[in-house]
Amino acid sequence: MVGFVKIIITGNKNAGLAAELYKCYPDALFASRTTGFDLTSHLGQNRLADLILEYDIFINCAALWKFNQTVLLETIYKVCMTANHNIHIINVGSTTDRVKNGKAWLYNAEKKALRDYSNTLGIAGVWDKGPKVSYISFGTLSNNQNKHPERRTMNIDKAAQYIKWIIDQPKELNINEISIDPVQNTRWYNE
């Protein structure tokens, strides 16, 4: 993307993936509880939506619970549609969105919902009108190595670089979806 763009990123700029994105985009607005945005409430989501028309890119990065990441996407999208605002929305999910097992774990269902809704809105933006919407999901990132010591992880700074790569594409292209996993099969490391 050419020129200066204004970016809003959900998440704490001092933690996780948002911290890595802060290194790429130090002038971005970071929306989290630490900056006065409770994005698990309708009030907080609407407050962020009130600002969105001043921005070019929205990175929906925070791992919110109770489907709030998907609800936030809907809120932002509707405001942009009403105002006919050209914005690129990038939703950060998890490759757990592909998991099909018998666990009663809501997190993977939340990420499936985010992925499905992102793809629905993304197709609308490609073929009809509306914002560009991209979805990127990652497997276990290095900041979660302590939760999963047996897994190989992806460096979190690489994840931020992939998001930056999506942003840097020509404006007339949309990266609809990318799913990236660190390979667990050791043969790829031993050859």
C-alpha positions in Angstrom: 0.0 0.0 0.0 1.4 3.4 -1.0 1.4 6.4 1.2 0.4 6.9 4.8 -2.5 4.8 6.0 -4.3 5.0 9.3 -4.7 1.7 11.1 -6.7 0.5 14.1 -5.6 -2.8 15.7 -7.5 -4.6 18.5 -5.2 -5.8 21.3 -2.7 -4.6 23.8 0.3 -3.1 22.0 2.5 -4.6 24.8 1.4 -8.2 24.5 1.1 -11.0 22.0 0.6 -10.5 18.3 -0.5 -6.8 18.8 2.9 -6.1 20.3 4.6 -7.4 17.1 2.2 -5.4 15.0 3.1 -2.3 17.1 6.7 -2.8 15.8 5.4 -2.6 12.2 2.8 0.1 12.8 3.8 2.3 15.8 1.4 5.0 14.8 -1.6 2.7 14.8 -4.4 3.1 17.3 -4.5 0.0 19.6 -8.0 -0.7 21.1 -8.0 -2.8 24.2 -8.9 -2.5 27.9 -5.5 -0.8 28.5 -6.5 2.0 26.1 -10.1 2.3 27.4 -11.9 0.0 25.0 -13.9 -3.0 26.5 -14.5 -4.8 23.2 -16.5 -7.5 25.0 -19.3 -4.9 25.5 -21.6 -3.4 22.9 -20.7 0.0 24.3 -17.0 -0.6 23.7 -17.6 -2.1 20.2 -19.8 0.8 19.2 -17.2 3.3 20.5 -14.6 1.7 18.2 -17.1 1.7 15.3 -17.6 5.5 15.8 -13.9 5.9 15.0 -13.6 3.5 12.2 -14.5 5.9 9.4 -11.3 7.8 10.1 -9.2 4.7 9.3 -8.0 2.8 6.2 -7.3 -0.6 7.8 -8.8 -2.4 10.8 -6.9 -5.4 12.1 -9.3 -7.5 14.3 -6.6 -9.2 16.3 -7.7 -9.6 19.9 -8.7 -13.1 20.9 -12.0 -12.1 22.3 -14.4 -14.7 23.9 -18.1 -15.3 23.6 -18.1 -14.6 19.8 -17.2 -10.9 20.4 -14.5 -10.9 17.7 -17.2 -11.9 15.2 -19.8 -9.5 16.6 -17.2 -6.7 16.5 -16.6 -7.5 12.8 -20.3 -7.2 12.1 -20.5 -3.9 14.0 -17.5 -2.4 12.1 -18.7 -3.8 8.7 -22.2 -2.4 9.1 -20.9 1.1 9.9 -18.6 1.0 6.9 -21.3 -0.2 4.6 -23.7 2.5 5.8 -21.1 5.2 5.2 -19.8 3.6 1.9 -16.4 3.6 3.5 -13.5 1.8 1.8 -11.6 0.0 4.5 -9.6 -3.2 4.6 -10.6 -5.4 7.5 -8.2 -8.1 8.4 -9.5 -10.7 10.9 -7.0 -12.8 12.8 -8.2 -16.3 13.6 -6.7 -19.6 14.6 -6.2 -22.8 12.7 -8.3 -24.4 15.4 -11.2 -23.3 13.2 -10.6 -26.5 11.2 -10.6 -28.8 14.3 -13.4 -31.4 14.3 -13.2 -33.4 17.5 -15.5 -34.2 20.4 -14.2 -31.6 22.8 -16.7 -29.2 24.3 -14.4 -26.2 23.7 -16.1 -23.0 22.5 -12.9 -21.4 21.2 -12.7 -23.4 18.0 -16.4 -22.8 17.3 -15.8 -19.0 17.8 -12.9 -19.1 15.3 -15.0 -21.1 12.9 -17.7 -18.4 13.1 -15.2 -15.7 12.5 -13.7 -17.5 9.5 -17.1 -18.2 7.9 -18.4 -14.6 8.4 -15.1 -13.2 7.1 -15.4 -15.3 4.0 -19.0 -14.2 3.5 -18.2 -10.5 3.8 -15.0 -10.9 1.8 -16.8 -12.3 -1.2 -19.3 -9.5 -1.0 -16.4 -7.0 -1.2 -14.9 -8.8 -4.2 -18.0 -9.2 -6.3 -20.4 -6.4 -5.1 -19.6 -3.5 -2.8 -18.3 -3.1 0.6 -15.0 -3.2 2.5 -12.2 -5.6 1.6 -12.2 -8.4 4.2 -9.3 -10.8 4.7 -9.0 -13.7 7.1 -5.6 -15.1 8.4 -5.3 -17.9 10.9 -2.2 -19.2 12.6 -1.4 -22.4 14.5 0.4 -22.2 17.8 2.5 -19.0 18.0 5.8 -18.7 20.0 4.1 -16.6 22.7 2.1 -19.7 23.6 5.1 -22.1 23.8 4.7 -22.4 27.6 1.1 -23.6 27.2 2.1 -26.3 24.6 5.8 -27.2 25.4 5.5 -30.3 23.2 4.6 -28.4 20.0 6.7 -26.6 17.5 5.6 -23.0 17.2 5.7 -20.3 14.7 7.6 -17.1 15.6 5.1 -14.5 16.5 7.1 -11.8 14.6 6.6 -13.9 11.4 2.8 -13.8 12.0 3.0 -10.0 12.1 5.0 -10.0 8.9 2.3 -12.1 7.1 -0.4 -9.6 8.2 1.8 -6.8 6.9 2.2 -8.7 3.6 -1.6 -8.8 3.3 -1.7 -5.0 3.9 1.1 -4.3 1.4 -0.7 -6.0 -1.6 -2.1 -3.7 -4.4 -5.4 -2.2 -3.4 -7.2 -3.8 -6.3 -6.4 -7.3 -4.9 -7.9 -9.0 -1.9 -6.2 -11.9 0.0 -9.4 -13.7 1.0 -7.9 -16.3 3.4 -4.6 -17.7 4.6 -4.1 -20.5 7.1 -0.6 -21.1 8.4 0.5 -23.9 10.7 4.0 -24.7 12.1 4.8 -28.3 10.8 4.9 -30.8 13.7 6.2 -33.6 11.6 9.9 -33.8 12.4 11.0 -35.1 9.0 10.7 -31.6 7.7 13.3 -30.5 10.2 15.7 -33.4 9.7 16.2 -33.4 6.0 
